[in-house]
Amino acid sequence: MNQGRIWCVVNPSVGLPLFLGAVALIALLVHYALIEKTTWMAQYWGG
């Protein structure tokens, strides 16, 4: 792992939850944008 030195600066017990939380937040924002900003999503869910 070429980025292994980051854990010398950030504790893994802090950095990993922050990283995973950021990934989850971005995924939720993308899904929200798909639901709100597209016209085909409601039709897709409606069948």
Long-range contacts (C-beta under 8 A, 24 or more apart in sequence): none
